[in-house]
Amino acid sequence: MTEPEVPQSDDVVARVLASAETRASGYALFRSGSAQALQGETSTGEHDGEQQDREDRNALRRVPSLSTELEDVTEVEYRQLRLENVVLIGLYTQGTVADAENSMRELAALAETAGATVLDGLMQRRAKPDASTYLGKGKAEELAGIVQAMGADTVIADTELAPSQRRALEDVVKVKVIDRTAVILDIFSQHAKSREGKAQVELAQLEYLLPRLRGWGDSMSRQAGGQVGGAGAGMGSRGPGETKIELDRRRIHTRMSRLRKQILEMKPAREAKRANRKRNAVPSVAIVGYTNAGKSSLLNRITRAGVLVDNSLFATLDATVRKSTTADGRLYTLTDTVGFVRNLPHQLVEAFRSTLEEVADADVIVHVVDASHPDPVSQLATVRDVIGEVGARDIPELVVFNKSDLIADDDRLVLRGLQPRAIFVSAHSGEGIEELLAAIAEILPSPQIELDLLIPYERGDLIALLHDQGRVLSTVYAETGSQVKALVTPEIQAQFTPFLSVPAARS
């Protein structure tokens, strides 16, 4: 195949290096300034704890001017990966230019989180993607010119490309082409820490890779089987006839089966902890939201959990559970969950279904939205779609607009119109935290069954349970034990049946 002709005029170079602007033809060239701002310095406070994971996370940052080649074996633990230079592409079939640009900004942030430098971007409006190269033929050739002029080594598409589209586009631009799903999977691969999280990510990667296996040259050609004719065939070439791709596919299926088995084996321990909380009637609150909405910061502000806070996408992959109490002393748990993103790969939703069970079993969902985001409506819709997929749509939802210290009063009015009952908070400044805690306490299941009990002094565990899971109205210390009047929930009522007494005496 001959090399495609690339425009070399000064006009092309000037256009590529110019600032972004909408073209008269309906195309827009995207620049990554907003995405770079997203990846700026992370501000943390005393409420964020010691942030012990930050040093490990920063050690994995990809930096320019460093080769992936190791000059000495001692560099293995400290190496940093070379930055890839990428060009973004996207097309939109409906909606506005602003919606398409927001999606491209998010893709730029994803690329930078994965460790790439975004050089430029190209958007196109089409009725539907080209079946061959995703972009139209002319636009694909224009992209090849931009890639060559900018010195890019990767092209990232703002969608999930079909394997044939990726191969055809690579043939035109002559560099590696990946899609949005591959970038998200790469980020998850870098950030997963727990054994279960790593297994879930690997499973999602293999499910994504399976239909995209491809071969190069004779090493992938079919082995001869049965009667064979032609030059170079005959004795010694007869065999089972399995291709290299089929062999790889079988190995991937085997590995996926093992990973699914491992994830199932981890499930009982998680279910045992959840069952223990249910048996003790400990209500649970799940913190969900779009990635980088500030869920971990909010958890740290309430519980000083010390969860990693980073101004990047998908900083949290492993669920974190912490205890908290209401103003009247009721115990409950707060769970920080993995963030969501638009067009979240279905492989990840399936692979992380076991983790998302924490959301489905919660008593209250705290839905955190980034108030400073240019498109909070799409964030709300995306997260609610995933909530519905895991069967948690009927659980009480409390919408919280975080980062309220970064927005103007006019923006608050707009957001208030969007969600009239929402609470505005700032995990950084502490604004609205008390209001949020009061709202959580109001929604959580409250003990309603009144009991008069005579509890022996040696059963201090029951007294502690009343304080944690019920509401003690009065206590009188008698000769044979504590006479307690309390409100309890149906879940723990049976434990106190043997200790029912006449109404407690008034002090």
Buried (B, 14 or more C-beta within 10 A) or exposed (E): EEEBEBBEEEEBBEBBEEEBEEEEEEBBBBBBEBBBEBBEEBEBBEBBBEBEBBEEBEEEEBEEEEEEEEEEEEEEEEBBBBBBBBBBBBBBEEEEEEBBBBBBBBBBBBBBBBBBBBBBBBBBBBEEBBEBBBBBEEBBBBBBBBBBBBEBBBBBBBBBBBEEBBBBBBBBBBBBBBBBBBBBBBBBBBBBEEEBBBBBBBBBBBBBBBEEBEEEEEEEEEBBEEEBEEEEEEEEEBEEEEBBEBEBBEEBEEEBEEBEEBBEEBEEEBEEEBEEBEEBBBBBBBBBBBBBBBBBBBBBBBBBBBBBBBBBBBBBBBBBBBEBEBEEEBBBBBBBBBBBBBBBBBBBBBBBBBBBBBBBBBBBBBBBBBBBBBBBEBBBEBBBBBBEBBEBEEBEBBBBBBBBBBBEEEBBEEBEEBBEEBBBBBBBBEBBBEEBBEBBBEBBBBBEEEBBBBBEEEBEEBBEBBBBBBBBBEBBEEEEBBBBBBBBBEBBBEBBEEBEBEEBEEE
